[in-house]
Amino acid sequence: MKTKAGMVPFLSLVALALAGQAYAQEQVVKIGHSGPLSGPNAFAGKDNENGVRLAVEELNAKKLVVGGKTLKFEMVSEDDQCDAKTGVSVAQKFVDDGVKYVMGPYCSGVAIPASRIYSEGGTMVSTVGTNPKVTQGGYKNLYRIIASDNQIGSSMAVYAAKVLKVTKVGVIDDRTAFGQGLAEEFTKEAKKQGLTVVGQEFTTDKAVDFTAILTNMKAKAPEAIFFGGYAPQAAPMARQMKQLAVPGKLLGGDTVCSPATGKLGGDAVNDLVFCAQGGSILEKAQSGPAFKEKFKKRFNADPDAYAASYYDQVLFIGESMKKANSIDPDKVGAELYKATYKGVAATYAYDDKGNMKQAPITVFTFKNAAPVPIASY
């Protein structure tokens, strides 16, 4: 009996040793997500977070082995509220916690100041912040995973001139880094296309009443108004354009192409709102329908603007870790810079500043209060 009793601690030690060995063969890789999880843009933050989560789950199912260890990916998500100060605090928290890969921020006004913190902390950043300044800080391992404002703003101006055939436009922006940058790019290209900018007005990203601005615009008779800003402002702006009988279309960038514009604006947005968004038409992309189905099954929601882009980049990073046989951001970054990855939303290849070499753009309008793609360029 003594012998049997003595076996118990021995077996426990063996079990502990085996558990320790299994643990030693596993390497945890934290993938951070920084985005608005509260406030008016929470719908976008949640969508982006879900894109990251889906990719993390798929990478874990693949059981990637790097440096002799199986990688275990863990997502850690923080609410940056689309606020610069909060976003910088989130960046510092991630750096302090040793998070070496961050997806986000969503807002350019957060991405610009936070990128310095991430760079100093040796953290790789993959953002959908579209302001050109996001990638002009000279930071390595910072990637813009969609088209920039230069491409989105200018493509909307070309569309207004060549397809909508307008000659006079008004411009409104919300004074955020994103909205202002987008409006500037639109205005620059509109003038190149021979369009007359009849008026420029400013608002904020908290406003919901645009009566005074739109009344001023109406007096100048623009055939289209371009808005540099987000869906929570674009939707009431569209409704008020109809109420005030302001002629012409409401044009916008990627953030206006969200289903949230339809949900908040209702029938008022139908055939009135036109917007450009980075990425190709998901329904027509080779793996687009399968991604939409998988996303819907997992989250009981349709993917919004950038879930597919976030999903693609996380998988690209995972593949690059395998190629580099390392989880060190510099070695993984070296692979990202030289590789090309065919994802759901686009084919990813980056220049030395971290901008996509070929970033597809799709123009949408709204039918039945939902965004409908018209054409990809």
C-alpha positions in Angstrom: 0.0 0.0 0.0 2.9 2.3 0.8 4.2 1.8 -2.7 0.9 2.7 -4.3 0.5 5.8 -2.0 4.0 6.9 -2.9 3.1 6.7 -6.6 0.6 9.6 -6.4 3.1 12.4 -5.9 5.3 10.8 -8.5 2.5 10.8 -11.1 1.7 14.4 -10.2 5.3 15.4 -10.9 5.2 13.6 -14.2 1.9 15.4 -15.1 3.4 18.7 -14.1 6.5 18.1 -16.1 4.5 17.2 -19.2 2.3 20.2 -18.8 5.4 22.4 -18.4 6.8 20.9 -21.6 3.6 21.5 -23.5 3.5 25.1 -22.2 7.1 25.6 -23.2 6.3 24.5 -26.8 3.5 27.2 -27.0 4.3 30.8 -27.8 1.6 33.4 -27.0 1.3 36.3 -29.6 -0.9 39.1 -28.5 -2.7 41.0 -31.3 -4.0 44.4 -30.1 -7.0 46.2 -31.5 -7.4 49.9 -31.0 -10.7 51.5 -32.2 -13.9 53.2 -31.1 -15.9 50.7 -29.1 -18.1 53.4 -27.6 -19.6 56.6 -29.0 -21.1 57.3 -32.5 -18.4 55.3 -34.4 -18.7 52.1 -32.2 -20.3 50.2 -35.0 -17.1 50.6 -37.0 -14.9 49.7 -34.0 -16.9 46.5 -33.3 -16.8 45.5 -37.0 -13.0 46.0 -37.2 -12.6 44.0 -33.9 -14.7 41.2 -35.4 -12.5 41.1 -38.5 -9.4 40.7 -36.2 -11.1 38.1 -34.0 -12.1 35.9 -37.0 -8.5 36.0 -38.3 -7.1 35.2 -34.9 -9.4 32.2 -34.5 -8.4 30.9 -38.0 -4.7 31.4 -37.2 -5.1 29.4 -34.0 -6.8 26.6 -35.9 -3.8 26.4 -38.3 -1.4 25.8 -35.3 1.5 27.7 -36.9 4.9 26.6 -35.7 7.6 29.3 -35.5 11.0 28.7 -33.9 9.9 25.2 -32.8 6.9 26.6 -30.9 3.2 26.5 -31.7 1.8 30.1 -31.9 -1.2 30.9 -29.8 -2.7 34.2 -30.8 -4.7 36.2 -28.3 -6.7 39.3 -29.2 -6.7 42.2 -26.7 -9.0 45.1 -27.6 -9.1 48.6 -26.2 -11.6 51.5 -26.8 -9.7 54.6 -28.1 -13.0 56.4 -28.6 -11.7 58.0 -31.8 -10.0 60.5 -29.4 -6.3 61.4 -29.7 -5.6 61.6 -26.0 -7.3 58.3 -25.3 -5.7 56.7 -28.3 -2.2 57.7 -27.1 -3.0 56.2 -23.6 -4.1 53.0 -25.3 -0.9 52.9 -27.3 1.2 53.3 -24.2 -0.8 50.6 -22.4 -0.2 48.2 -25.3 3.5 49.0 -25.4 3.8 48.6 -21.7 2.0 45.2 -21.9 4.4 44.0 -24.6 1.9 43.9 -27.3 4.0 43.9 -30.5 1.1 43.9 -33.1 -1.7 46.4 -33.1 -4.6 46.5 -35.6 -6.0 50.1 -35.8 -6.5 52.9 -34.9 -9.6 53.5 -37.1 -9.4 57.3 -36.9 -6.6 59.3 -38.5 -6.7 61.8 -35.6 -5.7 58.9 -33.3 -3.4 57.1 -35.7 -1.1 60.1 -36.2 -0.1 60.8 -32.6 -0.3 57.2 -31.5 2.1 56.0 -34.2 5.1 57.6 -32.5 4.4 55.7 -29.2 4.1 52.4 -31.1 7.3 53.1 -33.1 9.3 53.9 -30.0 7.9 50.7 -28.4 8.8 48.5 -31.3 5.1 47.7 -32.1 3.9 47.0 -35.6 0.8 49.0 -36.5 -1.8 48.2 -39.3 -4.3 51.1 -39.6 -7.2 52.2 -41.7 -6.5 55.8 -40.9 -6.6 57.4 -44.4 -5.1 60.9 -43.8 -1.8 61.1 -45.9 0.1 62.2 -42.8 -0.5 58.8 -41.1 2.4 57.3 -43.2 4.5 60.5 -43.4 6.1 60.2 -39.9 8.9 58.0 -41.2 8.0 55.2 -38.8 8.8 51.6 -40.0 6.4 48.7 -39.5 3.4 51.0 -39.9 1.0 49.9 -42.6 -2.1 51.6 -44.1 -4.2 48.6 -45.2 -6.6 50.5 -47.4 -6.5 53.4 -49.9 -5.5 56.8 -48.6 -7.4 60.1 -48.7 -5.4 61.1 -51.8 -6.9 58.1 -53.6 -10.4 58.2 -52.0 -10.9 62.0 -52.2 -9.6 62.4 -55.7 -11.5 59.4 -57.0 -14.8 60.9 -55.8 -13.9 64.2 -57.5 -13.2 62.3 -60.8 -16.5 60.4 -60.3 -18.4 63.7 -59.8 -16.9 65.2 -62.9 -16.9 62.3 -65.3 -19.9 60.1 -64.2 -22.3 62.5 -62.3 -21.3 65.3 -64.8 -21.6 68.1 -62.2 -19.8 71.4 -62.7 -20.3 73.1 -59.4 -19.6 71.6 -56.0 -19.8 72.6 -52.3 -17.4 71.2 -49.7 -18.1 70.6 -45.9 -15.7 69.0 -43.5 -15.9 68.1 -39.8 -12.4 69.6 -38.9 -11.1 66.1 -37.8 -7.7 65.1 -39.2 -9.6 62.6 -41.4 -12.4 64.8 -42.6 -10.2 67.8 -43.3 -7.6 65.7 -45.2 -10.3 64.0 -47.3 -12.0 67.3 -48.2 -8.6 68.9 -49.1 -7.9 66.0 -51.5 -11.4 66.2 -53.0 -11.1 70.0 -53.5 -7.6 69.7 -55.1 -8.8 67.1 -57.6 -12.1 68.8 -58.3 -10.2 71.9 -59.4 -8.0 69.8 -61.6 -11.1 68.3 -63.2 -12.4 71.8 -64.0 -15.1 71.9 -61.3 -16.0 75.1 -59.6 -16.0 74.9 -55.7 -18.8 77.4 -54.9 -18.5 77.2 -51.1 -16.7 75.7 -48.2 -18.2 75.2 -44.8 -17.1 73.6 -41.5 -18.8 71.6 -38.7 -17.7 69.1 -36.0 -17.8 65.4 -35.6 -20.3 65.8 -32.8 -22.9 68.0 -34.7 -26.3 66.8 -35.8 -27.9 70.0 -37.0 -26.6 71.3 -40.3 -29.5 73.7 -41.2 -27.4 76.9 -41.2 -24.6 75.3 -43.2 -26.9 73.8 -45.8 -29.0 77.0 -46.1 -25.8 78.8 -47.0 -24.8 76.1 -49.5 -28.3 76.1 -51.1 -27.9 79.8 -51.9 -24.8 79.0 -53.9 -26.6 76.3 -55.9 -24.0 73.4 -56.0 -24.9 70.3 -58.0 -23.2 68.2 -55.4 -21.9 68.6 -51.8 -18.8 66.7 -50.7 -18.7 65.9 -47.0 -15.4 65.0 -45.3 -16.5 63.2 -42.1 -18.2 60.2 -40.6 -21.6 58.4 -41.0 -23.2 59.8 -37.8 -23.0 63.3 -39.4 -23.6 62.3 -43.0 -26.9 60.6 -42.3 -28.7 63.6 -40.6 -27.0 65.9 -43.2 -28.7 63.9 -46.0 -32.1 64.1 -44.2 -31.7 67.9 -43.8 -30.7 68.3 -47.4 -34.1 66.7 -48.4 -36.0 68.8 -45.8 -34.5 72.0 -47.1 -34.7 71.0 -50.7 -31.0 71.4 -51.3 -30.4 70.3 -54.9 -27.7 67.8 -55.9 -26.1 64.7 -54.4 -24.2 64.3 -51.1 -20.7 62.8 -51.7 -18.4 61.3 -49.1 -15.5 59.0 -48.4 -15.1 55.6 -47.0 -16.7 56.2 -43.6 -19.9 57.4 -45.3 -20.2 54.1 -47.2 -21.2 52.3 -44.0 -24.6 50.6 -43.4 -24.8 53.0 -40.4 -25.5 55.9 -42.9 -28.6 54.0 -44.1 -29.7 53.0 -40.6 -29.4 56.6 -39.3 -30.6 58.3 -42.5 -33.4 56.0 -43.6 -34.9 56.6 -47.0 -33.4 60.1 -47.2 -30.0 58.6 -48.3 -31.4 56.6 -51.2 -29.9 57.7 -54.6 -28.7 60.9 -52.8 -25.5 59.7 -51.1 -22.5 58.6 -53.2 -19.3 57.5 -51.5 -15.9 55.9 -52.3 -14.4 53.2 -50.1 -11.0 51.4 -50.3 -11.3 47.8 -51.4 -13.1 45.9 -54.2 -16.7 44.8 -54.3 -16.9 41.9 -51.8 -19.6 40.2 -53.7 -17.5 40.2 -56.8 -14.2 39.4 -55.1 -13.1 35.8 -55.5 -13.3 34.9 -51.9 -15.8 37.7 -50.9 -19.0 35.7 -50.7 -17.4 33.0 -48.7 -16.0 35.6 -46.2 -19.4 37.3 -45.9 -21.1 34.0 -45.1 -18.4 33.0 -42.6 -18.5 36.4 -40.9 -22.4 36.3 -40.7 -22.3 32.8 -39.2 -19.8 33.7 -36.6 -21.1 37.2 -35.5 -24.7 37.2 -36.7 -24.0 40.4 -38.6 -22.9 41.4 -42.1 -19.3 42.8 -42.4 -19.1 46.6 -42.5 -16.5 48.7 -44.3 -13.2 47.3 -43.1 -13.7 43.9 -41.4 -12.3 42.1 -44.4 -9.2 44.4 -44.5 -8.4 43.8 -40.9 -9.0 40.1 -41.3 -6.7 40.0 -44.4 -3.8 41.9 -42.7 -3.9 39.6 -39.6 -3.6 36.5 -41.8 -0.8 38.2 -43.8 1.1 38.9 -40.6 0.6 35.2 -39.5 1.9 34.0 -42.9 4.9 36.4 -42.6 5.7 35.1 -39.2 5.9 31.6 -40.6 8.1 32.8 -43.5 10.4 34.7 -41.2 10.4 31.8 -38.6 10.1 34.6 -36.1 7.6 36.7 -34.2 9.9 39.7 -34.0 8.1 42.7 -35.7 11.3 43.8 -37.5 11.8 40.3 -39.1 8.0 39.9 -39.8 8.0 43.5 -41.2 10.8 42.7 -43.6 8.7 39.8 -45.0 5.6 42.1 -45.3 7.6 44.7 -47.2 8.9 42.2 -49.8 5.8 39.9 -50.1 2.5 40.1 -51.9 -0.6 38.6 -50.3 -3.9 38.0 -52.0 -6.7 38.6 -49.4 -10.4 39.0 -49.5 -10.6 42.8 -49.9 -7.5 43.4 -51.9 -4.0 42.1 -52.9 -1.6 43.5 -50.3 1.9 44.8 -51.3 3.4 47.8 -49.5 5.8 50.5 -50.5 8.7 51.7 -48.3 6.3 54.2 -46.5 3.7 51.4 -45.7 1.1 52.5 -48.3 -0.5 49.9 -50.5 1.0 49.9 -53.9 -2.3 49.1 -55.6 -5.3 50.0 -53.5 -8.7 49.3 -55.2 -11.5 51.8 -54.7 -15.3 51.1 -55.0 -18.0 53.7 -55.4 -21.3 53.1 -53.7 -24.7 54.7 -53.6 -27.7 53.7 -51.3 -30.8 51.7 -52.2 -33.4 50.7 -49.6 -31.2 52.5 -47.0 -28.3 50.1 -47.7 -24.9 50.7 -49.5 -24.9 49.2 -53.0 -21.6 49.1 -54.9 -21.7 50.7 -58.4 -18.2 50.2 -59.7 -14.6 49.4 -58.7 -11.6 51.2 -60.0 
